[in-house]
Amino acid sequence: MIFRAHNTTSPPTVTVKTKEQMPTHSETRTLPYTAQQMYDLVADVSNYPKFLPWTAAARIRSREDRGDHEEMLADLVISFKVFRERFGSRVVLWPEQKKIDTEYLDGPFRHMHSNWGFKDVEDGVEVTFYVDFEFKNRILQGAAGMFFYEAMQRIVRAFERRAAELYT
């Protein structure tokens, strides 16, 4: 399946793997900000509850400078209707390359990986986003699959709105 979204340099894509697995989502957008601004916004995990849908709380467990990158262990509490779960992630910040990689540690997922990339271009910044996750619980997995694309769009728009609030 291919879905098209407005304000993108290339259409976001959703690939369905199998009935039992969650789809993946990748998207590229050009926004009127700098790569540094968008990198800083996405790297600021502790502020996610202020603007990100379904994010009830965020806690940074640790931060460690590793020379060319920084590694952060973070917990997010996701809340949606009766569902409320905490999950831990390893967030690797690559400031020179303007990349952010996230890897699931513990919580309600079988797996979760996401990547952000930010590149200055003529009209602003090219933002690339990729996420692949699967819930352990089949009921949650089925429910999430029904609104996956819409949820991804809401998350991307939330980052765009936050950038507009902070940088315009």
C-alpha positions, 0 to 999 in steps of 0.5 A: 500500500502507498499513502500520499500525504501533503507537504512531502517531498516523497510520499510516506509509505506503509508496508504490511508485512503479514497479518500477525505483524505491524506495518512499517511507516517511512516518510520524508518531508521538507519543512521550513526549518534548519536541520539543527532545529528539527534534530534538537526538537526530536532529541528533546524526549523529556518534552514529548508529553507537552505535544505528542499524542498519547504520551502521558509522561517521559523520563530520562533514565540516563545520558552518556556521552560516547564521543561521536554520539550520545546514548540516552535511556528513556521511558515513555508512558503511552496512554490511549483510552483504557490502555496505559503502558510504560516502555523503555528505549535506548535513544542514540543521538548522532549530532554531527550526522543529525540522526537519531536512532531509537531501539526498544528495551522493555514494555508492551512491544515485541520490537520497536525501532525508529530512525530520524534523519535531518538534512539541510536543503534549499527550502529548509530541512529534509526530515526522514522518519521510519518506524517499525514496531509490533505489540506483544499483545495480539489484541493491542496489535490488532487495534493498533493495526486498524489506525496505524497510518492515522496514528503515524500522521498525527505523530508527524503533524504533532512534531510539525506543529511543535516546530512551528510553535518553537521556531516561527 
